[in-house]
Amino acid sequence: MAIRTTWRTTWSALAVCAGLWTAAGATEVVTIAAEDDWAPYSSMRADRAGPEGLAPALVKAAFKTQDVDVRFEVVPFSRCLHYAEKGTVLGCFDTTRTDANKDQFYWHPTPLFQEELAIFARSDVPGRDLTEKDLEGQTVGVTIGYTYPTEFMQNPRITKLSAVSDSNLVKMLVARRVNFILLNTMPGYYRIKHEPRLRGQIKRVGAIRLDSFWVSFSRTHPDGRRMCDVFEKGLQAIKANGEYDRMMSAFKRELQP
């Protein structure tokens, strides 16, 4: 409980610093879907009052510079993408751009952030600096609804087993149902730090690649194209005024192994 309080306090401080509370003079209000199970980037708060993490803080900060207020609909990631595709919401985060989805959404030129797609194994498994090639002939766990590199998904020499969430993915690994799992590095470290049962059980043994993540803006929502451009202006604004770097530094300090 103390750990969770510390984490929430950190993000509350960031929110205040960035001036993220609703501005009386906001000229527009938009609704964006936020994924509910990808801490520390975006997850549902314990009190279910909304999302917490780096991504919603960055999205609010960027839009606020353009006098736009954001409302979040916090849902599983597969539903997040579906809502954006159908135009139920303006956009969805956090999305990687792949050959399979690049024409399904509008993409702002500047990524929201970058994160490594890592290979995790049980602590008793030898090896380090593994790559996708090392996964051939192995059983690898992935999370349903997440976007993975096209070449990995189409590699017939890698057997893939799916889990409904990252939490279940880790359980599959510990239970020896798979040899490896694909899990982003910072979320993996977050789980190890915040779940005592995982300490000494799993470790990072390699990486597939460094991914960029975006807000995927809807092509069917009437404001999708326009607000994608507005968001890019806002993202550039918080990079120019130093707010982006301050928020990223606070985020990394919180998760130092």
C-alpha positions as CSV (number, residue, x, y, z in Angstrom):
1,M,0.0,0.0,0.0
2,A,2.9,2.4,0.8
3,I,4.4,1.7,-2.6
4,R,1.2,2.5,-4.4
5,T,0.8,5.7,-2.5
6,T,4.3,6.8,-3.5
7,W,3.6,6.1,-7.1
8,R,0.3,8.1,-7.1
9,T,1.9,10.9,-5.2
10,T,4.6,11.2,-7.9
11,W,2.0,11.5,-10.7
12,S,0.0,14.0,-8.7
13,A,3.1,16.2,-8.4
14,L,3.7,15.9,-12.1
15,A,0.1,16.8,-12.8
16,V,0.3,19.9,-10.7
17,C,3.6,20.9,-12.2
18,A,2.3,20.6,-15.7
19,G,-0.9,22.5,-14.8
20,L,-3.0,19.5,-15.9
21,W,-6.3,20.3,-14.2
22,T,-9.2,21.5,-16.3
23,A,-8.7,25.0,-17.5
24,A,-11.7,27.4,-17.3
25,G,-10.7,28.8,-20.6
26,A,-10.4,25.5,-22.5
27,T,-12.2,26.0,-25.9
28,E,-12.7,22.3,-26.7
29,V,-13.1,19.0,-24.8
30,V,-12.1,15.7,-26.5
31,T,-12.5,12.1,-25.4
32,I,-9.6,9.7,-25.9
33,A,-9.3,6.1,-24.9
34,A,-6.5,5.1,-22.5
35,E,-5.4,1.6,-21.9
36,D,-6.1,0.2,-18.5
37,D,-3.3,-2.3,-17.8
38,W,0.1,-1.0,-18.9
39,A,1.7,0.5,-15.8
40,P,3.7,2.7,-15.5
41,Y,2.6,4.2,-18.8
42,S,-1.1,4.0,-18.6
43,S,-3.3,2.0,-16.1
44,M,-6.5,2.3,-14.2
45,R,-6.2,4.0,-10.8
46,A,-7.0,1.8,-7.8
47,D,-10.1,3.9,-7.1
48,R,-11.1,3.6,-10.7
49,A,-11.4,7.4,-11.0
50,G,-9.4,7.5,-14.3
51,P,-6.0,6.6,-15.7
52,E,-2.6,7.2,-14.1
53,G,0.9,7.1,-15.6
54,L,3.2,8.9,-17.9
55,A,1.1,8.7,-21.1
56,P,-2.1,10.4,-19.8
57,A,0.0,13.1,-18.1
58,L,1.8,13.8,-21.4
59,V,-1.4,13.8,-23.5
60,K,-3.1,16.3,-21.1
61,A,0.0,18.5,-21.0
62,A,0.3,18.6,-24.8
63,F,-3.4,19.3,-25.4
64,K,-3.5,21.9,-22.6
65,T,-1.0,24.1,-24.5
66,Q,-3.6,24.3,-27.3
67,D,-6.5,25.1,-25.0
68,V,-8.0,21.6,-25.3
69,D,-9.2,19.7,-22.3
70,V,-9.1,15.9,-22.3
71,R,-11.5,13.3,-20.9
72,F,-10.3,9.7,-20.8
73,E,-12.2,6.5,-21.3
74,V,-10.1,3.8,-19.6
75,V,-10.5,0.4,-21.3
76,P,-8.5,-2.7,-22.2
77,F,-6.1,-2.0,-25.1
78,S,-8.0,-4.1,-27.7
79,R,-11.2,-2.1,-27.0
80,C,-9.2,1.1,-27.0
81,L,-8.1,0.4,-30.6
82,H,-11.6,-0.7,-31.6
83,Y,-13.2,2.5,-30.3
84,A,-10.7,4.6,-32.2
85,E,-11.2,2.6,-35.4
86,K,-15.0,3.0,-35.1
87,G,-14.8,6.7,-34.2
88,T,-16.4,6.3,-30.8
89,V,-13.4,8.2,-29.4
90,L,-11.0,10.6,-30.9
91,G,-8.0,8.4,-30.4
92,C,-6.3,5.7,-28.4
93,F,-2.9,5.3,-26.6
94,D,-0.4,3.8,-26.4
95,T,-0.1,2.5,-29.9
96,T,2.9,1.3,-32.0
97,R,2.8,1.8,-35.7
98,T,3.2,-1.3,-37.8
99,D,2.6,-2.4,-41.4
100,A,-0.7,-3.9,-40.3
101,N,-2.1,-0.7,-38.7
102,K,-0.3,2.2,-40.4
103,D,-3.3,3.0,-42.7
104,Q,-5.9,2.6,-40.1
105,F,-5.2,5.7,-38.1
106,Y,-3.8,9.2,-38.3
107,W,-0.3,9.5,-36.8
108,H,1.3,12.7,-35.4
109,P,4.8,13.0,-36.7
110,T,6.5,13.1,-33.2
111,P,6.2,9.9,-31.1
112,L,4.7,10.4,-27.6
113,F,7.7,8.3,-26.2
114,Q,9.9,5.4,-27.0
115,E,10.1,2.1,-25.1
116,E,12.1,-1.1,-25.6
117,L,10.3,-4.3,-26.5
118,A,12.3,-6.7,-24.3
119,I,12.6,-10.5,-24.0
120,F,12.0,-11.7,-20.4
121,A,12.8,-15.2,-19.1
122,R,12.9,-17.0,-15.8
123,S,15.9,-16.2,-13.7
124,D,17.3,-19.8,-14.1
125,V,17.4,-19.5,-17.9
126,P,21.0,-18.8,-19.2
127,G,21.7,-16.2,-21.8
128,R,21.9,-12.5,-22.4
129,D,21.6,-10.1,-25.3
130,L,19.1,-12.4,-27.0
131,T,17.4,-11.3,-30.2
132,E,14.4,-12.4,-32.3
133,K,16.6,-15.0,-34.0
134,D,17.2,-16.7,-30.6
135,L,13.4,-17.2,-30.2
136,E,13.1,-19.5,-33.2
137,G,12.2,-22.9,-32.0
138,Q,10.9,-21.5,-28.7
139,T,7.5,-20.9,-27.2
140,V,7.0,-17.2,-26.6
141,G,4.1,-15.5,-24.8
142,V,2.5,-12.3,-26.1
143,T,-0.5,-10.2,-24.9
144,I,-3.8,-10.3,-26.9
145,G,-4.6,-7.1,-28.6
146,Y,-1.1,-5.6,-28.4
147,T,0.8,-4.6,-31.5
148,Y,4.0,-6.5,-32.2
149,P,6.6,-6.2,-35.0
150,T,5.2,-7.6,-38.2
151,E,8.3,-9.7,-38.9
152,F,8.0,-11.3,-35.4
153,M,4.3,-12.1,-35.8
154,Q,4.8,-13.6,-39.2
155,N,7.8,-15.7,-38.3
156,P,6.6,-19.3,-38.5
157,R,9.6,-20.6,-36.6
158,I,8.4,-19.0,-33.3
159,T,5.5,-20.6,-31.5
160,K,3.3,-17.9,-29.9
161,L,0.9,-18.3,-27.0
162,S,-1.4,-15.5,-26.0
163,A,-2.4,-14.1,-22.7
164,V,-5.3,-11.7,-22.0
165,S,-3.0,-9.3,-20.0
166,D,0.6,-8.6,-19.1
167,S,-0.2,-9.9,-15.6
168,N,-1.3,-13.2,-17.0
169,L,1.7,-13.2,-19.4
170,V,4.1,-13.1,-16.5
171,K,2.2,-15.9,-14.7
172,M,2.5,-18.1,-17.8
173,L,6.3,-17.5,-17.7
174,V,6.7,-18.3,-14.0
175,A,4.5,-21.4,-14.4
176,R,6.8,-22.6,-17.3
177,R,4.0,-22.6,-19.8
178,V,6.3,-20.6,-22.2
179,N,10.0,-20.3,-22.5
180,F,10.1,-16.5,-23.0
181,I,7.7,-13.6,-23.0
182,L,7.7,-10.2,-24.8
183,L,7.3,-7.4,-22.3
184,N,8.3,-3.8,-22.6
185,T,11.3,-3.0,-20.3
186,M,9.9,-0.3,-18.0
187,P,6.6,-2.1,-17.5
188,G,8.6,-5.3,-16.8
189,Y,10.8,-3.5,-14.2
190,Y,7.6,-1.9,-12.7
191,R,6.0,-5.3,-12.2
192,I,9.2,-6.7,-10.6
193,K,9.5,-3.7,-8.3
194,H,5.8,-3.7,-7.2
195,E,5.1,-7.4,-7.1
196,P,7.3,-9.1,-4.4
197,R,6.5,-12.6,-5.7
198,L,8.3,-11.7,-9.0
199,R,11.6,-10.7,-7.4
200,G,14.3,-13.2,-8.3
201,Q,11.8,-15.0,-10.6
202,I,12.2,-13.3,-13.9
203,K,14.8,-11.2,-15.7
204,R,15.3,-9.3,-18.9
205,V,17.5,-11.4,-21.3
206,G,17.4,-9.4,-24.5
207,A,15.4,-7.2,-26.8
208,I,13.5,-7.2,-30.1
209,R,13.8,-3.5,-30.8
210,L,13.1,0.0,-29.5
211,D,9.6,1.0,-30.3
212,S,7.9,4.4,-30.6
213,F,4.5,4.9,-29.3
214,W,1.7,7.3,-30.4
215,V,-1.8,8.4,-29.8
216,S,-3.5,6.7,-32.8
217,F,-6.1,9.2,-34.0
218,S,-9.3,7.9,-35.6
219,R,-9.9,8.2,-39.3
220,T,-13.6,7.8,-38.8
221,H,-14.1,10.5,-36.1
222,P,-14.9,13.8,-37.7
223,D,-12.2,15.6,-35.8
224,G,-9.5,12.9,-36.1
225,R,-7.3,14.6,-38.7
226,R,-7.6,18.1,-37.3
227,M,-6.9,17.0,-33.7
228,C,-4.0,14.9,-34.7
229,D,-2.4,18.1,-36.0
230,V,-3.4,20.0,-32.9
231,F,-1.8,17.4,-30.7
232,E,1.4,17.5,-32.6
233,K,1.6,21.3,-32.0
234,G,1.0,20.7,-28.3
235,L,3.7,18.0,-28.1
236,Q,6.2,20.3,-29.8
237,A,5.2,23.0,-27.3
238,I,6.0,20.9,-24.2
239,K,9.2,19.8,-25.8
240,A,10.2,23.4,-26.5
241,N,9.4,24.7,-23.0
242,G,11.2,21.9,-21.2
243,E,8.1,20.3,-19.6
244,Y,8.5,17.1,-21.6
245,D,12.0,16.6,-20.4
246,R,11.1,17.3,-16.8
247,M,8.3,14.8,-16.8
248,M,10.5,12.1,-18.5
249,S,13.2,12.6,-15.9
250,A,10.8,12.2,-13.0
251,F,9.4,9.1,-14.6
252,K,12.8,7.4,-15.0
253,R,13.9,8.3,-11.5
254,E,10.9,6.6,-10.1
255,L,11.7,3.3,-11.8
256,Q,15.4,3.1,-11.5
257,P,16.2,-0.6,-10.9
